[in-house]
């Protein structure tokens, strides 16, 4: 493909009617392709060709120029949103890596764009890892020359390797981010198919099992960790970033700042947990964060996971237990207790009620009124 050829799409309003403007430098190939578009006209005022703004015409533009001309949509689609995170991006782990001399590293421009967009550190790691795996698969090929067929072949390889849907979607996101956001080629791979979403039900513990896990924690600090995860329904990363000042004992609420989706929210504070937190504060004397490691540093997500896993093993729980399973149990137990689904949605910080509705499929209240035919 000749990367020197490009057409920039613009929004035009002519006689109160919306059009797609096509701006390009004089080029015989582009001019011939533009003439193939239906009812295309030339605007002397705007110095560009234009066509009626419809989805069909937009699709036709991409189809017409595909493989021949870059379609620049920077002025057509609004991609200016910026994500707010809890702190600056930490890429020290990138510099400390020991890599083979032939390893193809992520372009600096890729990292710069991630930092500009203020993506969370976990997202940065996922994008960089996924994209580097992709570009090392095509280690001899120039990045700009990689096309849709190359991407499809790579994704087919991932499917054949039985990679999960989330892994494949992360790969697609990381690839599209480079070509569409970093290089400014939106819809470069707009026809790439994504795997169908898996509809897995959340794994939930009984209240007795949760209390048993809490009872088998090693110390008061670990007890508070597990109790916080369950009694407030917060995520692991939200617990890591939870500050002492986020505990509102007067209103019996916990403030969760800059949570997933960059939204602040409040969730419940347990009365019994509050007593434990007060004893924990006197004993462990955390300075800033509720849960701190050595020298007042934040706890790691891995350490939180180990606390939950070890306590569950000691409690004799037969299924693998994760911090997120405690969040699922929190929501399910509230639903079983008659709490309105909308209130649970607010406590969990879900943007859509559809996300929260998944708990209706695992709550025992859904099945209690149904008489088993064997028992009839």
C-alpha positions in Angstrom: 0.0 0.0 0.0 1.2 3.5 -0.8 1.0 5.2 2.6 1.5 8.6 0.9 -2.1 8.6 -0.3 -4.7 9.7 2.2 -8.2 11.1 2.3 -9.4 13.1 5.3 -13.1 12.9 6.2 -14.8 16.1 7.4 -18.2 17.0 8.6 -19.9 19.4 6.2 -23.2 21.2 6.6 -24.5 22.5 3.2 -28.0 24.1 3.1 -28.8 22.6 6.5 -28.0 19.1 5.2 -25.2 16.9 6.5 -22.5 15.7 4.2 -19.2 13.8 4.4 -16.4 15.9 3.1 -13.4 14.1 1.4 -10.3 16.2 1.5 -7.2 15.0 -0.5 -4.2 16.3 -2.4 -4.3 16.1 -6.2 -3.9 12.4 -7.1 -5.2 10.5 -10.1 -5.8 7.3 -8.2 -7.8 9.1 -5.4 -9.7 11.2 -7.9 -10.7 8.1 -9.9 -11.9 6.3 -6.7 -13.8 9.4 -5.5 -15.7 9.5 -8.8 -16.9 6.0 -8.2 -18.9 7.2 -5.2 -22.7 7.8 -5.8 -23.8 11.4 -6.3 -20.5 12.8 -5.3 -20.1 16.6 -5.8 -17.3 19.2 -5.5 -17.5 22.2 -3.1 -15.6 25.2 -4.2 -16.2 26.8 -0.9 -14.6 24.0 1.1 -12.2 22.8 -1.6 -13.2 19.2 -1.3 -15.6 16.6 -2.6 -18.6 15.6 -0.6 -21.3 13.0 -0.4 -24.5 12.7 1.6 -23.8 11.7 5.2 -25.3 8.2 5.7 -24.0 5.0 7.2 -24.2 3.3 3.9 -22.1 6.0 2.2 -19.6 5.9 5.1 -19.2 2.1 4.7 -18.9 2.5 1.0 -16.1 5.1 1.4 -14.1 2.6 3.6 -14.8 -0.2 1.1 -13.7 1.9 -1.9 -10.4 3.1 -0.4 -9.6 -0.1 1.4 -6.1 -1.3 0.6 -5.3 1.7 -1.6 -5.7 4.9 0.4 -5.6 5.7 4.1 -8.8 7.1 5.4 -8.1 9.7 8.1 -11.1 10.1 10.5 -9.4 12.3 13.1 -11.8 15.1 12.3 -14.8 12.9 11.7 -15.0 10.8 14.8 -14.5 12.2 18.3 -11.7 10.3 20.0 -10.7 13.1 22.3 -11.9 11.5 25.6 -9.3 11.2 28.3 -9.3 8.7 31.1 -8.6 9.9 34.6 -6.7 7.4 36.7 -5.5 7.3 40.3 -2.0 8.4 39.4 0.7 8.7 36.8 1.6 5.8 34.6 4.5 3.7 36.0 6.5 2.2 33.1 9.7 1.3 35.1 8.8 -2.4 34.7 9.3 -1.8 30.9 12.8 -0.5 31.3 13.9 -3.2 33.8 13.0 -6.1 31.5 15.7 -8.4 30.2 14.8 -9.1 26.5 16.6 -10.9 23.7 18.4 -8.7 21.2 15.9 -9.7 18.4 12.8 -8.9 20.5 10.6 -6.2 19.0 9.7 -3.7 21.7 6.6 -1.5 21.8 7.1 1.8 19.9 7.7 4.9 22.1 4.8 6.6 20.4 2.5 3.8 21.6 3.5 4.5 25.3 3.2 8.3 24.8 -0.4 7.9 23.5 -1.3 5.6 26.5 0.1 8.2 28.9 -1.7 11.1 27.1 -5.0 9.2 27.3 -4.2 8.5 31.0 -4.9 4.8 30.9 -4.6 2.8 34.1 -1.4 1.0 34.8 -3.0 -2.4 34.5 -4.4 -1.4 31.1 -1.0 -0.2 30.0 0.6 -3.5 30.9 -2.1 -5.5 29.1 -1.9 -3.3 26.0 1.9 -3.4 25.8 2.1 -7.1 26.4 -0.6 -7.9 23.9 0.8 -5.6 21.2 4.4 -6.8 21.6 3.3 -10.4 21.3 1.6 -9.4 18.0 4.4 -7.5 16.5 6.9 -10.2 17.4 4.7 -12.7 15.6 5.3 -10.5 12.5 8.9 -9.6 13.5 10.1 -9.2 9.9 7.2 -7.2 8.6 7.0 -3.4 8.7 4.2 -2.3 11.0 2.6 0.0 8.5 2.3 -2.8 5.9 0.4 -5.2 8.2 -3.2 -5.5 6.9 -6.5 -7.0 7.9 -5.6 -10.4 6.6 -2.4 -10.5 8.8 -4.5 -9.6 11.8 -7.1 -12.3 11.0 -4.3 -14.9 10.6 -2.9 -13.9 14.0 -6.3 -14.0 15.7 -7.0 -17.4 14.1 -3.7 -18.6 15.7 -4.9 -17.4 19.1 -8.2 -19.3 18.6 -6.4 -22.5 17.6 -4.2 -22.1 20.7 -7.5 -22.0 22.7 -6.9 -18.5 24.1 -9.8 -17.1 26.1 -12.2 -14.5 24.6 -10.9 -11.8 26.9 -7.3 -12.6 25.8 -8.3 -12.3 22.1 -10.3 -9.1 22.7 -7.2 -7.6 24.5 -5.1 -8.4 21.5 -7.6 -6.7 19.2 -7.8 -3.6 21.4 -4.0 -3.3 21.6 -3.7 -3.7 17.8 -6.5 -1.2 17.0 -5.1 1.3 19.5 -1.8 1.4 17.6 -3.2 1.8 14.1 -6.3 3.9 14.9 -5.1 6.1 17.8 -1.3 6.2 17.6 -1.0 6.4 13.8 -4.2 8.3 13.3 -5.8 5.7 11.0 -9.3 5.1 12.5 -11.2 2.1 11.1 -8.0 0.7 9.7 -9.2 -2.7 10.9 -12.9 -1.9 11.2 -14.0 -5.3 9.8 -12.1 -7.4 12.2 -14.5 -9.8 13.9 -14.5 -10.1 17.7 -15.3 -13.4 19.5 -18.9 -13.6 20.8 -19.2 -12.6 24.5 -19.2 -15.4 26.9 -22.2 -15.5 29.2 -20.7 -16.9 32.4 -22.5 -16.8 35.7 -20.6 -15.3 38.7 -19.3 -17.8 41.2 -20.8 -17.2 44.6 -20.1 -18.4 48.1 -22.7 -19.1 50.8 -22.7 -16.6 53.8 -21.5 -19.4 56.0 -18.5 -20.1 53.8 -17.6 -16.4 53.8 -17.8 -16.1 57.6 -15.7 -19.3 57.8 -13.0 -17.8 55.5 -12.9 -14.6 57.7 -12.6 -16.7 60.8 -9.5 -18.5 59.3 -7.5 -15.4 58.5 -4.0 -15.2 60.0 -4.4 -11.9 61.9 -6.5 -8.8 62.4 -5.1 -7.1 59.3 -6.0 -10.1 57.1 -9.4 -10.3 58.7 -10.1 -6.6 57.8 -8.9 -7.2 54.2 -11.4 -10.1 53.7 -14.1 -8.4 55.6 -13.8 -5.2 53.5 -13.9 -7.1 50.2 -17.1 -8.9 51.3 -19.0 -6.4 53.4 -18.5 -3.5 50.9 -18.3 -5.3 47.6 -15.3 -3.3 46.5 -12.8 -4.6 43.9 -9.3 -5.7 44.7 -7.7 -2.5 43.2 -10.3 -0.3 45.0 -9.2 -1.8 48.3 -5.5 -1.2 47.5 -6.3 2.5 46.9 -8.6 2.9 49.9 -7.4 5.6 52.2 -8.1 6.0 55.9 -10.0 9.2 55.2 -12.4 7.2 52.9 -14.0 5.6 55.9 -17.0 7.7 57.0 -18.0 6.2 60.4 -20.6 8.8 61.1 -22.6 7.9 58.0 -21.5 4.3 57.9 -20.3 4.6 54.4 -17.0 4.0 52.4 -16.0 6.4 49.7 -14.5 4.7 46.7 -12.6 7.2 44.6 -11.7 6.9 40.9 -13.0 3.4 40.7 -13.4 1.4 37.4 -14.8 3.7 34.8 -13.3 6.7 36.6 -16.4 7.1 38.8 -16.5 7.9 42.5 -19.2 6.1 44.6 -20.2 5.2 48.1 -20.8 1.7 49.5 -21.7 0.2 52.8 -19.6 0.1 56.0 -20.3 -2.8 58.3 -20.7 -2.0 62.1 -18.8 -5.1 63.1 -16.0 -4.3 60.6 -15.8 -0.7 61.9 -14.9 -2.1 65.4 -12.2 -4.4 63.8 -10.8 -1.4 61.8 -10.5 0.7 64.9 -8.6 -2.1 66.7 -6.5 -2.7 63.6 -5.7 1.0 63.4 -4.4 1.1 66.9 -2.3 -2.1 66.4 -0.9 -1.6 62.9 -0.9 2.3 62.7 -1.4 2.7 58.9 -0.4 6.2 57.8 -2.3 6.8 54.6 -3.9 3.7 53.1 -6.2 1.3 55.0 -3.9 -1.6 54.0 -0.2 -0.8 53.8 2.9 -2.9 53.2 6.4 -2.2 54.4 7.3 1.5 55.0 3.8 2.7 54.4 3.7 1.6 50.8 0.5 0.3 49.1 -0.3 -3.3 49.3 -0.1 -5.3 46.0 -3.0 -7.0 44.4 -1.1 -10.2 44.5 -0.8 -10.0 48.3 -4.6 -9.4 48.6 -5.2 -12.5 46.5 -2.9 -14.6 48.7 -4.7 -13.5 51.8 -8.1 -14.7 50.4 -6.7 -17.9 48.9 -4.8 -19.0 52.1 -7.8 -18.2 54.4 -10.1 -20.2 52.1 -7.8 -23.2 52.1 -7.6 -23.1 55.9 -11.4 -22.9 56.0 -11.7 -26.1 53.9 -13.4 -24.4 51.0 -13.3 -26.9 48.1 -13.5 -24.4 45.2 -10.8 -21.8 44.3 -11.7 -18.5 46.0 -10.7 -15.1 44.6 -11.3 -11.5 45.9 -13.8 -10.9 43.1 -15.8 -13.9 44.3 -16.4 -12.1 47.6 -17.8 -9.1 45.6 -20.1 -11.4 43.7 -21.2 -12.9 47.1 -21.9 -9.5 48.5 -24.2 -8.6 45.6 -26.0 -11.9 45.6 -26.6 -12.0 49.4 -28.0 -8.5 49.3 -30.4 -9.5 46.5 -31.4 -12.6 48.5 -32.1 -10.3 51.5 -34.6 -8.3 49.4 -32.4 -5.3 48.5 -33.5 -3.5 45.3 -31.4 -4.3 42.2 -31.0 -0.6 41.5 -29.5 0.0 45.0 -27.1 -2.9 44.5 -26.1 -1.4 41.1 -25.2 1.9 42.9 -23.2 0.1 45.6 -21.2 -1.9 43.0 -20.7 1.1 40.7 -22.1 -0.6 37.6 -22.9 1.8 34.7 -25.7 -0.5 33.4 -28.4 -2.3 35.3 -27.9 -5.2 32.8 -24.5 -5.9 34.4 -26.2 -6.1 37.9 -29.0 -8.3 36.6 -26.6 -11.2 36.2 -27.0 -11.8 40.0 -30.7 -12.7 39.6 -29.4 -15.9 37.8 -27.6 -17.1 40.9 -29.6 -15.7 43.9 -31.5 -18.5 45.7 -34.6 -16.3 45.8 -35.0 -16.9 42.1 -35.5 -20.6 42.7 -37.1 -20.8 46.2 -40.7 -20.5 44.9 -40.1 -23.3 42.3 -41.1 -26.8 43.5 -38.7 -29.5 42.2 -40.7 -32.0 40.2 -38.9 -34.9 42.1 -40.3 -33.6 45.3 -43.9 -33.1 44.0 
